[in-house]
């Protein structure tokens, strides 16, 4: 009989390390996987950039002279769901190894550990 164990981690790197530990130390692991928000990789690059704001000086004029305000970006510019780096890791293994996988997830910082048999 097979079972599916999943856990939530604070970052994709922690989930990868936990899955590596499971593959190295638990036998009869059929499949592993990880789900995370891939937009967080690009938003971390945006936090070191520059934010440009174009301000029109006279909307009714025909020459449309504009001003540009330049400011450094911070993490506040990126909305919270795109900054969230949590990752969900899962393992499909033999039901006899469920306790071992759960223990590894717990020791590696896994939260919300769930077992489906």
C-alpha beads as a LAMMPS data file, in Angstrom:
LAMMPS data file: protein, C-alpha beads

117 atoms
116 bonds

1 atom types
1 bond types

-500.0 500.0 xlo xhi
-500.0 500.0 ylo yhi
-500.0 500.0 zlo zhi

Masses

1 110.0

Atoms # bond

1 1 1 0.000 0.000 0.000
2 1 1 1.246 3.498 -0.849
3 1 1 0.868 6.712 1.106
4 1 1 1.359 10.398 0.341
5 1 1 3.049 12.655 2.906
6 1 1 3.144 16.422 2.396
7 1 1 4.631 19.292 4.382
8 1 1 4.977 23.046 4.034
9 1 1 8.406 24.701 4.266
10 1 1 9.475 28.333 4.612
11 1 1 11.480 28.324 1.362
12 1 1 12.022 26.110 -1.690
13 1 1 15.614 25.503 -0.608
14 1 1 14.502 23.940 2.680
15 1 1 12.003 21.745 0.849
16 1 1 14.704 20.575 -1.579
17 1 1 17.031 19.669 1.286
18 1 1 14.269 17.702 3.031
19 1 1 13.414 15.808 -0.153
20 1 1 17.092 15.008 -0.691
21 1 1 17.345 13.646 2.848
22 1 1 14.232 11.502 2.280
23 1 1 15.644 10.064 -0.963
24 1 1 18.968 9.249 0.727
25 1 1 17.644 7.619 3.883
26 1 1 14.200 6.107 3.169
27 1 1 13.665 3.053 0.992
28 1 1 10.686 2.430 -1.302
29 1 1 10.162 6.075 -2.266
30 1 1 8.211 6.102 -5.511
31 1 1 7.923 9.818 -6.215
32 1 1 8.860 13.182 -4.730
33 1 1 7.840 16.676 -5.742
34 1 1 7.664 20.298 -4.731
35 1 1 5.223 23.099 -5.453
36 1 1 6.165 26.751 -4.920
37 1 1 5.470 30.222 -6.247
38 1 1 7.965 30.725 -9.080
39 1 1 7.275 34.484 -9.189
40 1 1 9.274 34.907 -5.985
41 1 1 12.517 34.402 -7.926
42 1 1 11.831 37.389 -10.168
43 1 1 10.475 39.579 -7.374
44 1 1 13.688 39.168 -5.388
45 1 1 15.535 40.672 -8.369
46 1 1 13.076 43.569 -8.519
47 1 1 13.826 44.627 -4.960
48 1 1 17.272 45.942 -6.020
49 1 1 16.037 48.044 -8.948
50 1 1 14.727 51.535 -9.553
51 1 1 11.087 52.575 -9.725
52 1 1 10.198 55.210 -12.340
53 1 1 6.980 57.206 -12.061
54 1 1 5.886 59.375 -15.000
55 1 1 3.888 62.422 -13.960
56 1 1 2.164 64.570 -16.603
57 1 1 2.601 68.276 -15.903
58 1 1 -0.379 69.496 -17.895
59 1 1 -2.988 67.081 -19.150
60 1 1 -4.801 69.651 -21.284
61 1 1 -1.727 71.072 -23.021
62 1 1 -0.723 69.934 -26.489
63 1 1 2.975 69.432 -25.803
64 1 1 2.554 66.775 -23.080
65 1 1 5.640 67.684 -21.092
66 1 1 6.151 65.074 -18.410
67 1 1 8.282 64.699 -15.341
68 1 1 9.926 61.482 -14.216
69 1 1 10.330 60.692 -10.533
70 1 1 12.999 58.107 -9.790
71 1 1 13.161 56.176 -6.513
72 1 1 14.828 52.957 -5.360
73 1 1 12.522 49.973 -5.009
74 1 1 12.039 47.999 -1.859
75 1 1 10.117 44.877 -0.916
76 1 1 7.070 47.040 -0.209
77 1 1 6.596 47.625 -3.949
78 1 1 5.976 43.920 -4.573
79 1 1 2.623 42.733 -3.211
80 1 1 2.649 40.109 -0.450
81 1 1 1.430 37.020 -2.378
82 1 1 4.344 37.406 -4.801
83 1 1 6.860 37.751 -1.939
84 1 1 5.677 34.557 -0.246
85 1 1 8.421 31.933 -0.542
86 1 1 6.683 28.989 1.109
87 1 1 6.972 25.637 -0.655
88 1 1 4.984 22.447 -0.322
89 1 1 6.907 19.169 -0.628
90 1 1 5.333 15.760 -1.052
91 1 1 6.539 12.170 -1.045
92 1 1 4.738 9.072 -2.307
93 1 1 6.189 6.016 -0.610
94 1 1 5.379 2.653 0.910
95 1 1 2.946 2.935 3.840
96 1 1 5.484 1.295 6.157
97 1 1 7.842 4.299 5.738
98 1 1 5.279 7.000 6.547
99 1 1 6.633 7.569 10.050
100 1 1 10.211 7.907 8.757
101 1 1 9.287 10.498 6.124
102 1 1 7.181 12.459 8.622
103 1 1 10.079 12.462 11.086
104 1 1 12.489 13.766 8.436
105 1 1 10.063 16.501 7.397
106 1 1 9.614 17.484 11.043
107 1 1 13.359 17.571 11.726
108 1 1 14.017 19.664 8.593
109 1 1 11.506 22.357 9.589
110 1 1 8.374 21.102 7.890
111 1 1 5.027 22.545 8.966
112 1 1 1.488 21.232 8.440
113 1 1 2.645 17.645 7.870
114 1 1 -0.177 15.526 6.448
115 1 1 -0.309 11.810 5.706
116 1 1 -2.815 10.313 3.251
117 1 1 -2.949 6.534 3.066

Bonds

1 1 1 2
2 1 2 3
3 1 3 4
4 1 4 5
5 1 5 6
6 1 6 7
7 1 7 8
8 1 8 9
9 1 9 10
10 1 10 11
11 1 11 12
12 1 12 13
13 1 13 14
14 1 14 15
15 1 15 16
16 1 16 17
17 1 17 18
18 1 18 19
19 1 19 20
20 1 20 21
21 1 21 22
22 1 22 23
23 1 23 24
24 1 24 25
25 1 25 26
26 1 26 27
27 1 27 28
28 1 28 29
29 1 29 30
30 1 30 31
31 1 31 32
32 1 32 33
33 1 33 34
34 1 34 35
35 1 35 36
36 1 36 37
37 1 37 38
38 1 38 39
39 1 39 40
40 1 40 41
41 1 41 42
42 1 42 43
43 1 43 44
44 1 44 45
45 1 45 46
46 1 46 47
47 1 47 48
48 1 48 49
49 1 49 50
50 1 50 51
51 1 51 52
52 1 52 53
53 1 53 54
54 1 54 55
55 1 55 56
56 1 56 57
57 1 57 58
58 1 58 59
59 1 59 60
60 1 60 61
61 1 61 62
62 1 62 63
63 1 63 64
64 1 64 65
65 1 65 66
66 1 66 67
67 1 67 68
68 1 68 69
69 1 69 70
70 1 70 71
71 1 71 72
72 1 72 73
73 1 73 74
74 1 74 75
75 1 75 76
76 1 76 77
77 1 77 78
78 1 78 79
79 1 79 80
80 1 80 81
81 1 81 82
82 1 82 83
83 1 83 84
84 1 84 85
85 1 85 86
86 1 86 87
87 1 87 88
88 1 88 89
89 1 89 90
90 1 90 91
91 1 91 92
92 1 92 93
93 1 93 94
94 1 94 95
95 1 95 96
96 1 96 97
97 1 97 98
98 1 98 99
99 1 99 100
100 1 100 101
101 1 101 102
102 1 102 103
103 1 103 104
104 1 104 105
105 1 105 106
106 1 106 107
107 1 107 108
108 1 108 109
109 1 109 110
110 1 110 111
111 1 111 112
112 1 112 113
113 1 113 114
114 1 114 115
115 1 115 116
116 1 116 117
